[in-house]
Amino acid sequence: RCMAITEYSQQSITNQEGELCVGGVGVFAGYFGRDDLTAKALLEIDGQLFYRTGDLVTIDNNGLLHYQGRKDHQIK
């Protein structure tokens, strides 16, 4: 499951930029022994863990993701 999350940790509306977060059974449980990194990387929404990718996206009316850039300066 993918969603765009605003800087206030709320789901963005259609065509509003937000950070891409991915959730589901494939999301890891956290960094071993690094609670500080885990707290930055994972977000819990309705009891499900979502990974904060750092990618900025918008989601259109058809549910398609449109890449806008990065929150940081990493190139992936």
The first five atom37 places (N, CA, C, CB, O) and aatype in JSON, in Angstrom:
{
  "aatype": [1, 4, 12, 0, 9, 16, 6, 18, 15, 5, 5, 15, 9, 16, 2, 5, 6, 7, 6, 10, 4, 19, 7, 7, 19, 7, 19, 13, 0, 7, 18, 13, 7, 1, 3, 3, 10, 16, 0, 11, 0, 10, 10, 6, 9, 3, 7, 5, 10, 13, 18, 1, 16, 7, 3, 10, 19, 16, 9, 3, 2, 2, 7, 10, 10, 8, 18, 5, 7, 1, 11, 3, 8, 5, 9, 11],
  "atom_mask": [
    [1, 1, 1, 1, 1],
    [1, 1, 1, 1, 1],
    [1, 1, 1, 1, 1],
    [1, 1, 1, 1, 1],
    [1, 1, 1, 1, 1],
    [1, 1, 1, 1, 1],
    [1, 1, 1, 1, 1],
    [1, 1, 1, 1, 1],
    [1, 1, 1, 1, 1],
    [1, 1, 1, 1, 1],
    [1, 1, 1, 1, 1],
    [1, 1, 1, 1, 1],
    [1, 1, 1, 1, 1],
    [1, 1, 1, 1, 1],
    [1, 1, 1, 1, 1],
    [1, 1, 1, 1, 1],
    [1, 1, 1, 1, 1],
    [1, 1, 1, 0, 1],
    [1, 1, 1, 1, 1],
    [1, 1, 1, 1, 1],
    [1, 1, 1, 1, 1],
    [1, 1, 1, 1, 1],
    [1, 1, 1, 0, 1],
    [1, 1, 1, 0, 1],
    [1, 1, 1, 1, 1],
    [1, 1, 1, 0, 1],
    [1, 1, 1, 1, 1],
    [1, 1, 1, 1, 1],
    [1, 1, 1, 1, 1],
    [1, 1, 1, 0, 1],
    [1, 1, 1, 1, 1],
    [1, 1, 1, 1, 1],
    [1, 1, 1, 0, 1],
    [1, 1, 1, 1, 1],
    [1, 1, 1, 1, 1],
    [1, 1, 1, 1, 1],
    [1, 1, 1, 1, 1],
    [1, 1, 1, 1, 1],
    [1, 1, 1, 1, 1],
    [1, 1, 1, 1, 1],
    [1, 1, 1, 1, 1],
    [1, 1, 1, 1, 1],
    [1, 1, 1, 1, 1],
    [1, 1, 1, 1, 1],
    [1, 1, 1, 1, 1],
    [1, 1, 1, 1, 1],
    [1, 1, 1, 0, 1],
    [1, 1, 1, 1, 1],
    [1, 1, 1, 1, 1],
    [1, 1, 1, 1, 1],
    [1, 1, 1, 1, 1],
    [1, 1, 1, 1, 1],
    [1, 1, 1, 1, 1],
    [1, 1, 1, 0, 1],
    [1, 1, 1, 1, 1],
    [1, 1, 1, 1, 1],
    [1, 1, 1, 1, 1],
    [1, 1, 1, 1, 1],
    [1, 1, 1, 1, 1],
    [1, 1, 1, 1, 1],
    [1, 1, 1, 1, 1],
    [1, 1, 1, 1, 1],
    [1, 1, 1, 0, 1],
    [1, 1, 1, 1, 1],
    [1, 1, 1, 1, 1],
    [1, 1, 1, 1, 1],
    [1, 1, 1, 1, 1],
    [1, 1, 1, 1, 1],
    [1, 1, 1, 0, 1],
    [1, 1, 1, 1, 1],
    [1, 1, 1, 1, 1],
    [1, 1, 1, 1, 1],
    [1, 1, 1, 1, 1],
    [1, 1, 1, 1, 1],
    [1, 1, 1, 1, 1],
    [1, 1, 1, 1, 1]
  ],
  "atom_positions": [
    [[0.85, -1.17, 0.0], [0.0, 0.0, 0.0], [0.89, 1.23, 0.0], [-0.97, 0.0, 1.22], [1.86, 1.3, 0.76]],
    [[0.58, 2.19, -0.84], [1.34, 3.44, -0.94], [0.44, 4.62, -0.59], [1.95, 3.62, -2.36], [-0.75, 4.63, -0.91]],
    [[1.03, 5.59, 0.05], [0.3, 6.84, 0.3], [1.3, 7.98, 0.43], [-0.57, 6.74, 1.59], [2.48, 7.77, 0.72]],
    [[0.81, 9.18, 0.19], [1.63, 10.38, 0.37], [1.22, 11.02, 1.68], [1.46, 11.37, -0.84], [0.03, 11.23, 1.94]],
    [[2.21, 11.33, 2.51], [1.97, 11.88, 3.85], [2.54, 13.3, 3.91], [2.61, 10.97, 4.94], [3.67, 13.54, 3.49]],
    [[1.75, 14.22, 4.44], [2.19, 15.61, 4.57], [3.22, 15.74, 5.69], [1.0, 16.54, 4.83], [3.47, 14.8, 6.43]],
    [[3.79, 16.92, 5.79], [4.77, 17.17, 6.86], [4.13, 17.08, 8.24], [5.41, 18.54, 6.67], [4.85, 17.01, 9.24]],
    [[2.8, 17.08, 8.31], [2.08, 16.97, 9.58], [1.59, 15.54, 9.83], [0.9, 17.94, 9.59], [0.73, 15.32, 10.68]],
    [[2.15, 14.57, 9.08], [1.83, 13.14, 9.21], [0.37, 12.83, 8.92], [2.18, 12.66, 10.59], [-0.21, 11.93, 9.52]],
    [[-0.23, 13.59, 8.0], [-1.59, 13.33, 7.55], [-1.55, 12.93, 6.09], [-2.5, 14.59, 7.76], [-0.67, 13.36, 5.34]],
    [[-2.51, 12.09, 5.67], [-2.56, 11.67, 4.28], [-2.86, 12.88, 3.4], [-3.61, 10.56, 4.07], [-3.79, 13.64, 3.67]],
    [[-2.06, 13.05, 2.34], [-2.25, 14.2, 1.46], [-3.49, 13.99, 0.59], [-1.0, 14.42, 0.57], [-3.92, 12.86, 0.37]],
    [[-4.04, 15.09, 0.12], [-5.19, 15.02, -0.77], [-4.7, 14.91, -2.22], [-6.12, 16.27, -0.59], [-3.5, 15.04, -2.47]],
    [[-5.6, 14.67, -3.15], [-5.24, 14.52, -4.56], [-4.41, 15.7, -5.03], [-6.51, 14.39, -5.42], [-4.76, 16.86, -4.81]],
    [[-3.29, 15.39, -5.68], [-2.36, 16.36, -6.27], [-1.63, 17.24, -5.25], [-3.1, 17.24, -7.21], [-0.99, 18.22, -5.63]],
    [[-1.72, 16.91, -3.97], [-0.96, 17.62, -2.94], [0.34, 16.85, -2.7], [-1.78, 17.77, -1.61], [0.32, 15.63, -2.53]],
    [[1.46, 17.56, -2.68], [2.75, 16.9, -2.49], [2.87, 16.34, -1.08], [3.88, 17.88, -2.77], [2.47, 16.97, -0.1]],
    [[3.44, 15.16, -1.0], [3.7, 14.52, 0.28], [4.82, 13.51, 0.14], [0.0, 0.0, 0.0], [5.25, 13.19, -0.97]],
    [[5.29, 13.01, 1.28], [6.35, 12.0, 1.26], [5.74, 10.63, 0.99], [7.13, 12.0, 2.6], [4.76, 10.25, 1.63]],
    [[6.32, 9.9, 0.05], [5.85, 8.57, -0.27], [6.13, 7.63, 0.9], [6.5, 8.05, -1.56], [7.27, 7.51, 1.35]],
    [[5.09, 6.97, 1.37], [5.21, 5.97, 2.42], [4.62, 4.67, 1.9], [4.5, 6.43, 3.74], [3.56, 4.66, 1.29]],
    [[5.32, 3.58, 2.15], [4.86, 2.27, 1.69], [4.65, 1.36, 2.88], [5.86, 1.64, 0.69], [5.45, 1.34, 3.81]],
    [[3.55, 0.61, 2.85], [3.23, -0.29, 3.94], [2.81, -1.64, 3.41], [0.0, 0.0, 0.0], [2.56, -1.81, 2.22]],
    [[2.74, -2.6, 4.3], [2.33, -3.94, 3.93], [3.21, -4.98, 4.59], [0.0, 0.0, 0.0], [4.05, -4.65, 5.43]],
    [[3.01, -6.22, 4.22], [3.73, -7.32, 4.87], [5.23, -7.28, 4.62], [3.17, -8.64, 4.41], [5.99, -7.87, 5.38]],
    [[5.67, -6.6, 3.57], [7.09, -6.55, 3.25], [7.88, -5.48, 3.96], [0.0, 0.0, 0.0], [9.09, -5.39, 3.79]],
    [[7.21, -4.65, 4.76], [7.91, -3.57, 5.46], [8.63, -4.14, 6.67], [6.91, -2.45, 5.88], [8.06, -4.91, 7.45]],
    [[9.89, -3.76, 6.82], [10.69, -4.29, 7.92], [10.23, -3.73, 9.27], [12.17, -3.96, 7.71], [9.55, -2.7, 9.32]],
    [[10.6, -4.41, 10.34], [10.14, -4.04, 11.68], [10.99, -2.96, 12.33], [10.11, -5.25, 12.57], [10.61, -2.42, 13.37]],
    [[12.13, -2.64, 11.73], [12.99, -1.61, 12.28], [14.45, -1.98, 12.19], [0.0, 0.0, 0.0], [14.8, -3.1, 11.8]],
    [[15.29, -1.03, 12.56], [16.74, -1.24, 12.56], [17.15, -1.9, 13.88], [17.49, 0.11, 12.36], [16.78, -1.42, 14.95]],
    [[17.91, -2.98, 13.8], [18.34, -3.71, 14.99], [19.22, -2.82, 15.87], [19.09, -5.0, 14.6], [20.27, -2.34, 15.44]],
    [[18.77, -2.61, 17.09], [19.54, -1.83, 18.04], [19.61, -0.34, 17.75], [0.0, 0.0, 0.0], [20.39, 0.37, 18.39]],
    [[18.82, 0.15, 16.82], [18.85, 1.57, 16.46], [17.43, 2.15, 16.5], [19.48, 1.78, 15.06], [16.85, 2.47, 15.47]],
    [[16.91, 2.28, 17.7], [15.56, 2.82, 17.86], [15.45, 4.23, 17.31], [15.17, 2.82, 19.32], [14.37, 4.63, 16.86]],
    [[16.55, 4.99, 17.32], [16.53, 6.35, 16.8], [16.27, 6.35, 15.29], [17.86, 7.06, 17.1], [15.47, 7.14, 14.8]],
    [[16.94, 5.46, 14.55], [16.72, 5.36, 13.1], [15.35, 4.79, 12.78], [17.8, 4.5, 12.47], [14.69, 5.23, 11.83]],
    [[14.92, 3.83, 13.57], [13.6, 3.23, 13.37], [12.51, 4.29, 13.52], [13.36, 2.08, 14.35], [11.57, 4.32, 12.72]],
    [[12.61, 5.13, 14.53], [11.61, 6.18, 14.77], [11.53, 7.15, 13.61], [11.93, 6.93, 16.06], [10.45, 7.67, 13.32]],
    [[12.65, 7.41, 12.93], [12.66, 8.33, 11.79], [12.14, 7.66, 10.52], [14.06, 8.85, 11.55], [11.55, 8.32, 9.66]],
    [[12.35, 6.35, 10.39], [12.05, 5.65, 9.15], [10.63, 5.1, 9.08], [13.02, 4.54, 8.95], [10.08, 4.95, 7.98]],
    [[10.04, 4.79, 10.22], [8.73, 4.13, 10.22], [7.66, 5.02, 10.83], [8.81, 2.82, 10.97], [7.91, 5.78, 11.77]],
    [[6.47, 4.9, 10.28], [5.31, 5.65, 10.74], [4.16, 4.65, 10.9], [4.93, 6.81, 9.74], [3.93, 3.84, 10.01]],
    [[3.46, 4.71, 12.02], [2.32, 3.81, 12.22], [1.03, 4.54, 11.89], [2.28, 3.28, 13.67], [0.75, 5.62, 12.43]],
    [[0.24, 3.95, 11.0], [-1.05, 4.51, 10.6], [-2.08, 3.4, 10.72], [-1.01, 5.1, 9.13], [-1.95, 2.36, 10.08]],
    [[-3.09, 3.62, 11.53], [-4.16, 2.63, 11.75], [-3.6, 1.25, 12.1], [-5.04, 2.53, 10.52], [-4.11, 0.24, 11.62]],
    [[-2.56, 1.21, 12.92], [-1.99, -0.04, 13.37], [-1.07, -0.72, 12.37], [0.0, 0.0, 0.0], [-0.58, -1.82, 12.64]],
    [[-0.81, -0.09, 11.23], [0.06, -0.66, 10.21], [1.32, 0.19, 10.06], [-0.67, -0.78, 8.84], [1.24, 1.42, 10.08]],
    [[2.48, -0.47, 9.93], [3.74, 0.25, 9.75], [3.93, 0.67, 8.3], [4.91, -0.61, 10.21], [3.66, -0.09, 7.37]],
    [[4.39, 1.9, 8.12], [4.72, 2.44, 6.81], [6.15, 2.94, 6.83], [3.73, 3.58, 6.4], [6.59, 3.57, 7.8]],
    [[6.88, 2.66, 5.76], [8.26, 3.12, 5.61], [8.26, 4.46, 4.9], [9.11, 2.08, 4.83], [7.66, 4.61, 3.84]],
    [[8.94, 5.44, 5.49], [9.06, 6.77, 4.9], [10.23, 6.74, 3.91], [9.29, 7.87, 6.02], [11.38, 6.62, 4.32]],
    [[9.94, 6.85, 2.62], [10.97, 6.68, 1.59], [11.86, 7.89, 1.41], [10.33, 6.34, 0.29], [13.0, 7.77, 0.95]],
    [[11.36, 9.08, 1.77], [12.1, 10.31, 1.51], [11.8, 10.88, 0.14], [0.0, 0.0, 0.0], [12.25, 11.98, -0.19]],
    [[11.04, 10.15, -0.68], [10.64, 10.63, -2.0], [9.39, 11.5, -1.86], [10.38, 9.45, -2.97], [8.47, 11.16, -1.13]],
    [[9.37, 12.61, -2.58], [8.2, 13.49, -2.6], [7.39, 13.19, -3.85], [8.62, 14.99, -2.55], [7.92, 13.16, -4.96]],
    [[6.1, 12.96, -3.65], [5.22, 12.59, -4.76], [3.89, 13.32, -4.64], [4.99, 11.07, -4.8], [3.54, 13.87, -3.59]],
    [[3.15, 13.32, -5.74], [1.73, 13.65, -5.72], [1.01, 12.41, -6.24], [1.4, 14.94, -6.58], [1.59, 11.61, -6.97]],
    [[-0.25, 12.27, -5.87], [-1.07, 11.16, -6.35], [-2.27, 11.78, -7.05], [-1.51, 10.2, -5.19], [-3.0, 12.58, -6.47]],
    [[-2.47, 11.4, -8.33], [-3.55, 12.0, -9.11], [-4.88, 11.3, -8.87], [-3.2, 11.97, -10.6], [-4.97, 10.37, -8.07]],
    [[-5.92, 11.75, -9.58], [-7.27, 11.19, -9.43], [-7.35, 9.71, -9.77], [-8.24, 11.95, -10.29], [-8.25, 9.01, -9.3]],
    [[-6.42, 9.22, -10.59], [-6.4, 7.81, -10.98], [-5.55, 6.95, -10.05], [-5.88, 7.68, -12.4], [-5.42, 5.75, -10.26]],
    [[-4.98, 7.56, -9.01], [-4.14, 6.83, -8.07], [-2.71, 6.66, -8.55], [0.0, 0.0, 0.0], [-1.95, 5.9, -7.95]],
    [[-2.33, 7.36, -9.63], [-0.97, 7.27, -10.15], [-0.04, 8.19, -9.38], [-0.93, 7.6, -11.64], [-0.4, 9.33, -9.06]],
    [[1.17, 7.7, -9.1], [2.18, 8.49, -8.39], [2.97, 9.34, -9.38], [3.12, 7.58, -7.59], [3.32, 8.86, -10.46]],
    [[3.24, 10.58, -9.02], [4.06, 11.48, -9.83], [5.21, 11.97, -8.96], [3.21, 12.69, -10.39], [5.01, 12.68, -7.97]],
    [[6.42, 11.56, -9.34], [7.62, 11.89, -8.57], [7.91, 13.38, -8.66], [8.83, 11.08, -9.08], [7.89, 13.96, -9.75]],
    [[8.17, 14.02, -7.51], [8.45, 15.45, -7.46], [9.89, 15.75, -7.03], [7.49, 16.13, -6.51], [10.4, 16.83, -7.34]],
    [[10.53, 14.82, -6.34], [11.9, 15.05, -5.86], [12.14, 14.29, -4.57], [0.0, 0.0, 0.0], [11.45, 13.33, -4.25]],
    [[13.15, 14.76, -3.82], [13.55, 14.14, -2.56], [13.47, 15.14, -1.42], [14.96, 13.56, -2.67], [13.57, 16.34, -1.63]],
    [[13.28, 14.62, -0.2], [13.33, 15.46, 1.0], [14.77, 15.82, 1.33], [12.67, 14.75, 2.19], [15.03, 16.87, 1.92]],
    [[15.7, 14.96, 0.93], [17.12, 15.18, 1.19], [17.85, 15.26, -0.16], [17.72, 14.04, 2.09], [17.22, 15.46, -1.19]],
    [[19.14, 15.1, -0.13], [19.9, 15.22, -1.38], [20.45, 13.88, -1.85], [21.05, 16.19, -1.19], [21.38, 13.83, -2.65]],
    [[19.88, 12.78, -1.35], [20.32, 11.46, -1.78], [19.88, 11.18, -3.21], [19.78, 10.37, -0.84], [18.8, 11.6, -3.63]],
    [[20.73, 10.48, -3.94], [20.37, 10.02, -5.28], [20.25, 8.51, -5.19], [21.43, 10.47, -6.36], [21.19, 7.82, -4.79]],
    [[19.08, 8.0, -5.58], [18.85, 6.55, -5.48], [18.46, 6.01, -6.83], [17.76, 6.22, -4.44], [18.23, 4.81, -6.98]]
  ]
}
